[in-house]
Amino acid sequence: MTPNNTPRPADSCDSLSLVLVALMKGVVYQEGDVSLWHGLLNVQARVREHVAVLGLQLVLDETEGYAYLRQQPSSEGGAALPHLVARRQLGYGVSLLLALLRKKLAEAEATAGGHRLVLRREEILDLVRLFLPEGTNEARMMDKLDADLARVIELGFLRKLRGGDDAYEVRRILKAFVDAQWLDTFQQKLADYRAHLLAHLTEVNGATQ
């Protein structure tokens, strides 16, 4: 047996297994499990090899401290593989919230030197309120916001702080999903969202009369 064929230590295999399982479940954050994060950094080349067989690629940002798997783009003329990473179907309310949080994150980075962004529920509500038509039912809007917040937390873009009195941290992984090019068309997207919400409210009000 040549040196190149020497079996890897068992702990290295265990580390690879733990990392792969964690990535298959979702986003891996440095702050969430430091030991797992270091294991990922140590075996990242092997992770890339393993997930490539499944048509996936590893996205790892050491500066921001997160990693996740995404589907590899299909090669031209090649056979399309089944999607292992589910595509997220987002409603208008969630999309609007993500847009506003991404813009707020960009503003915080420009003015606060890259410190983490923490917003209270009332601050998030104020962001959304600016883009809702006049006459919107306040109680209904609060219920919708809570549902949208729960969805954004589920997607991993917000983290509710313990004992934070309705405080939420905007996770920086949001930048990987809502990029600078998307932000360039931010105003037009908000106009589209507002028109959609206005049409929806008109339809709801008409149905209740």
Solvent accessible surface area in square Angstrom, and as a share of the most:
residue,aa,sasa,rsa
1,M,186,0.83
2,T,75,0.44
3,P,120,0.75
4,N,148,0.76
5,N,94,0.48
6,T,86,0.50
7,P,100,0.63
8,R,138,0.51
9,P,89,0.56
10,A,79,0.61
11,D,102,0.53
12,S,27,0.18
13,C,60,0.36
14,D,83,0.43
15,S,28,0.18
16,L,12,0.06
17,S,62,0.40
18,L,117,0.58
19,V,2,0.01
20,L,32,0.16
21,V,81,0.47
22,A,23,0.18
23,L,5,0.03
24,M,97,0.43
25,K,170,0.72
26,G,33,0.32
27,V,39,0.23
28,V,8,0.05
29,Y,38,0.15
30,Q,71,0.32
31,E,106,0.47
32,G,65,0.62
33,D,68,0.35
34,V,83,0.48
35,S,90,0.58
36,L,37,0.18
37,W,4,0.01
38,H,93,0.41
39,G,11,0.11
40,L,1,0.00
41,L,46,0.23
42,N,127,0.65
43,V,10,0.06
44,Q,47,0.21
45,A,65,0.51
46,R,36,0.13
47,V,0,0.00
48,R,100,0.37
49,E,115,0.52
50,H,86,0.38
51,V,1,0.01
52,A,49,0.38
53,V,124,0.71
54,L,75,0.37
55,G,3,0.03
56,L,1,0.01
57,Q,53,0.24
58,L,9,0.05
59,V,31,0.18
60,L,32,0.16
61,D,42,0.22
62,E,102,0.46
63,T,129,0.75
64,E,44,0.20
65,G,6,0.06
66,Y,11,0.04
67,A,0,0.00
68,Y,16,0.06
69,L,14,0.07
70,R,116,0.42
71,Q,35,0.16
72,Q,68,0.30
73,P,111,0.70
74,S,81,0.52
75,S,82,0.53
76,E,182,0.82
77,G,88,0.85
78,G,39,0.37
79,A,100,0.78
80,A,82,0.64
81,L,100,0.50
82,P,106,0.67
83,H,96,0.43
84,L,101,0.50
85,V,50,0.29
86,A,86,0.67
87,R,172,0.63
88,R,100,0.37
89,Q,150,0.66
90,L,66,0.33
91,G,43,0.41
92,Y,100,0.38
93,G,14,0.13
94,V,10,0.06
95,S,23,0.15
96,L,3,0.02
97,L,1,0.01
98,L,10,0.05
99,A,1,0.01
100,L,8,0.04
101,L,0,0.00
102,R,19,0.07
103,K,72,0.30
104,K,66,0.28
105,L,0,0.00
106,A,34,0.26
107,E,78,0.35
108,A,16,0.12
109,E,49,0.22
110,A,88,0.68
111,T,118,0.69
112,A,43,0.33
113,G,70,0.67
114,G,33,0.32
115,H,132,0.59
116,R,137,0.50
117,L,19,0.09
118,V,56,0.32
119,L,6,0.03
120,R,117,0.43
121,R,50,0.18
122,E,92,0.41
123,E,81,0.36
124,I,0,0.00
125,L,2,0.01
126,D,62,0.32
127,L,31,0.16
128,V,16,0.09
129,R,87,0.32
130,L,135,0.67
131,F,52,0.22
132,L,27,0.13
133,P,10,0.07
134,E,172,0.77
135,G,83,0.80
136,T,34,0.20
137,N,77,0.39
138,E,87,0.39
139,A,70,0.54
140,R,119,0.43
141,M,14,0.06
142,M,48,0.21
143,D,101,0.53
144,K,102,0.43
145,L,7,0.03
146,D,60,0.31
147,A,60,0.46
148,D,15,0.08
149,L,4,0.02
150,A,60,0.47
151,R,72,0.26
152,V,0,0.00
153,I,61,0.31
154,E,127,0.57
155,L,14,0.07
156,G,17,0.17
157,F,5,0.02
158,L,3,0.02
159,R,85,0.31
160,K,96,0.41
161,L,28,0.14
162,R,242,0.88
163,G,89,0.85
164,G,16,0.15
165,D,116,0.60
166,D,61,0.32
167,A,4,0.03
168,Y,13,0.05
169,E,13,0.06
170,V,1,0.01
171,R,22,0.08
172,R,51,0.19
173,I,2,0.01
174,L,0,0.00
175,K,48,0.20
176,A,43,0.33
177,F,81,0.34
178,V,12,0.07
179,D,71,0.37
180,A,69,0.54
181,Q,141,0.63
182,W,63,0.22
183,L,36,0.18
184,D,123,0.63
185,T,69,0.40
186,F,9,0.04
187,Q,123,0.55
188,Q,112,0.50
189,K,55,0.23
190,L,5,0.03
191,A,54,0.42
192,D,71,0.37
193,Y,23,0.09
194,R,98,0.36
195,A,61,0.48
196,H,71,0.32
197,L,27,0.13
198,L,92,0.46
199,A,62,0.48
200,H,93,0.42
201,L,29,0.14
202,T,87,0.50
203,E,125,0.56
204,V,36,0.21
205,N,74,0.38
206,G,48,0.46
207,A,86,0.66
208,T,100,0.58
209,Q,186,0.83
